[in-house]
Amino acid sequence: MPNNDAAKQKAARRAARRASRGTPAWDKERTRKLFAEYQETHDPEVRDQLIVSHLNLVRFLASKFKNRGEPLDDLIQVGTIGLIKAIDRFDPSRGLEFTTYATPTIMGEIKRHFRDKGWSVRVPRRLQELSAKVNQVTDELTTELQRSPSVDEIAKKLGVSVEEVLEAMESSGAYSSVPLEGGGSSADGDEAPSIIDQYITEDEDLAGSDDRIVLEEAIADFSPREQEIIRMRFVEGLTQVEIAEKLGISQVQVSRLLRRTLKRIQEKIDPESATR
């Protein structure tokens, strides 16, 4: 079975050419059968079938970076290298769907491509700037109050809304440094928002996209309330304040539930990063 970089790049170029001609629809049951056969035989033809059947996932993920100055075809080729790595490493016995497993590897390969070229894949400048201000004000208020400030206190100090502060924190993975209410430290701080940002995008076609497949698989065993909140936030695109109003709970409760569920998603999809 070919596994060196040159072989992967050759396979990726071949797959990228196929992507330009269209690819078959993804089929969960067919994927499971192909992986069972591939695990048993290591047949390169079966491997090629797995690559081709998941090119739509690669194309979808690559399209998120299409306005970063790189041709989409090049990004598809790079993402396909990540797909091949995921196929070679995937263990069906773990019980995880392949799309859930492969997405971080594909995204990681594309982001590595940008890093190697000296380009950054960044959040919007508005959020970068606000995030920097949030960090600065957090330090100032911590010194002034002799405790970690609440989100509300940070928002008042900056003259912005609580939702804007939360958005900046979410985009930068800053939950670990700021509690969501009152004083004291965050007992269960994490950077989980950064992991879900790799998979879930708020676009109008999400209902039928590979992102939606990944999300539904990841939250299948969550409680109805947790599933509802995740869907409201990342499928419907509601703000935390809007979710709170719909559910009749406080924004702080929504923030806590989101943080907890995002952490669980991270542990399920990318357990290695969850323990770092």
N, C-alpha and C positions, 0 to 999 in steps of 0.2 A: 504493500500500500504506500503510495507516495506521500511523504510528509515533510520534505524539505521546502525551504522558502521558494526556490525556483519553481518547483512543481506546483506549489500553491498559486504563485503568480501566473503561471501558464494556464492553470485551470480557471483562475479568476478572469483572465482575458477571454478565454473561450466562453465562459458563462456570461460575461458582459455583452459579448456579441449576440448571444441568445436573448439576453434581456431586451435588446433593441428590437427583436422580432416578436416580443410578447412571450409570456410564460403561462403555464397552466395554473388554474385556480388551486389554492392551497386546500388540502384535504387531510384532516386530522387522522382519520383511520388509515388512510394510505401511508401517511408519514410513519405511523407506528409500525406498520408492516414492513416498510422499507428499512427502518432502523433495526428491527428484529433480524431481518435478512442480512443487513450489513454487519451487525455484530457477529453473526455466525460465519459469514463467508468472506468479509472484507473485500467484496467484489467491487472494483473500481467503477463498473457500470452502474451499480446500485448507488454508489457514492455520487456519481454524476446526476442520477435521477433526483437524489436528495438536494443537490445544489440547485438544479433547475427549478424544482418545485418550490424553493424558498427565495427565488430571485425577486419576487414581488416585495417580500419583506425587506430585502437589501435596498431595493429601489426606493421604497417608502422612507426608510431611515436615512438614506443618502440624500433624499430630496429636502430634508430639514436643513441641509447645509448648502443648498444650491446657490444661495446669494452671497457666499463667502469668498467668491473669486476663483473657484475651481470649477472646471467643467463637470456637469453631472455624470457623464459617462466615466470620467476618471474616479469620481467618488463611488460609483457603483462597483467599479473594479476593485477599489480598495476595500469597500464593505464586503465584497465577495470573498476576499482573503479571510476576513473575520468570520464569515459564514462557514468557510471550509474548516477553519480551526475549531469552530464550535461543533461541526459535524464529527470531526475526528475525536473530540474530547467528550462528546455527549454520552451519558450513561442512562439509558431508559429506565433502569431499575430504581433510580432515585424517585420516580413518580412525578417528575416535573415535565411539563409540555416543552417540546423543543423550542418553540418560538419564544417562550419565557426565558429559557436558558441562553438562546443565541443572541437575543437583542443586546445585552451588555457587551458581548464580545464584538459584535458588528460595530456598535457605536464606539467602543474603545479603539478599534482599528482606525475608524475614520478620524476620531479626535487625535490619535497618535500621528496620523498623516499631517494634520494641520500643525501639530507641535513640531514635527520634524522639519516643516517648512518655515518654522518661526512665526506662524500665525496663531492667534488665539481664538478659541470658540467661547464667546463671552455672552453674559446676560446683557440686556439693553443698558445703554449708558446711564439712562435715568435711574435704573435700579442700582447700578454700580455706585453712582454718586450718593444715592440715598443710603445704601448699605454702609458706605464709609462713614457717613454722618451718624448713622445709628451706632456704629461701633465707637465713634469718638464720644458721643453723648452718653453712651452706656458707661464708659470709663469715668467721665466727669461726674455723673450722677452716683455711681458706685462710691466714689471718693466723698462726695457731698453727703450722701445719705447713710454711708457706712453699711450698705447692703446693696444687693442687685436691684435695679429699678424695674418697675413693671412696664409693660408695653404702653400703657396709657400715659405713664410719666414721661417716657421717651417721646411719645407723639406730641404731648403738650410742649415739651422743651424744644422740639424741632418745628412746631407750628404746622404739623401735618396730621392726617387722620390716622387712627389706629390701624385701619386696613392697609394704608400705604406702608406703615412700619412693618406690618406682618408680611406684606408682599416682598419687601426688601429683605427681610429675614429669611423668608422661604426661598428666595432666589439664590441666596448666598450660603444656605445651610447654617444659619446663625442661631438656630434654636438652642444650641448647647450653651450659649453664653448668656441668654436672657430669659428669665422666667416669664410666664404668660399672665401672671397676676400677683398682686401683693408684693411682699419682699421675700428674701431668702434666695437660695440657689435652686436650679432646676435639677430635680432628682433623676429625671429620665431624659436628659438632653441628648440629642442626636443630630445627625446630618441627613436624616432620611429624605427630606424634600429633594436633595440633589439626586437621589437614586431614581425617584419616580419621574423626575424631569427628563431622564433618559428615555423613558418609554411613552409617557402620556403627553400629547399635545392637544391644545384646545382648538381643533380645526373643525370646519363644518362637515367634513367627511368622516369624522372619527367613528361614527356608528358602524361603518363597514370596514374599518381599517385594521391593519395588523396590530396597531397600538391597542385597539379595543380588545382584540383577542388576548393580548398579553395581560391587560388589566383584569379582564374577567377571570382568567385562569388564576391569577395571583390572589384574588379576593374571594374565590369560590367558597372557602370554608369560614369566611368572616361572618360575624353576626349581621342580621338584616340592617341594623342601625349603622354599623360600620360600612357596609356595602353602599348604603344610601348616601352617606356623607362623601365617600370617595367618588361616587358617580356624580353627585352634585358639583363637587369641586373640580374634577378633572374631565368629566364628560360634558356636563352642562355649562361649566365655566363660571359657576356662581362664586361670589366672594364669600369669605367666612361670615361676614355680617348678614348677607342674604340667606346663607344656610341656617344661621341661628334663628332668623326671623321665621323661616319656613318650618323649622322643627320645634320652635317654641322654647329654645334653650339659649344660654348666654353665648356670646362670641368666645369667651374664655373656654367654655366646655367644648365648643367646636374645635378650637385650636388644640386642646388636649387630645381629643379623639383623633384628629388628623395626625398629630404627631405619633400617637401610639400605633395607628394603623399603617402609617408610612414606614415606621420602624419594622413592623412585622413583614411588610412587603419586601423591604430591603433584606431582612434575614432569610426570607424565602427565595428570593431571586438571586441574591449575591451574598451568600453567607460569609464568604471570606472578608469582604469589605465591612460587613456588619460587626465583625469581631475585632477590627483594627482599632 
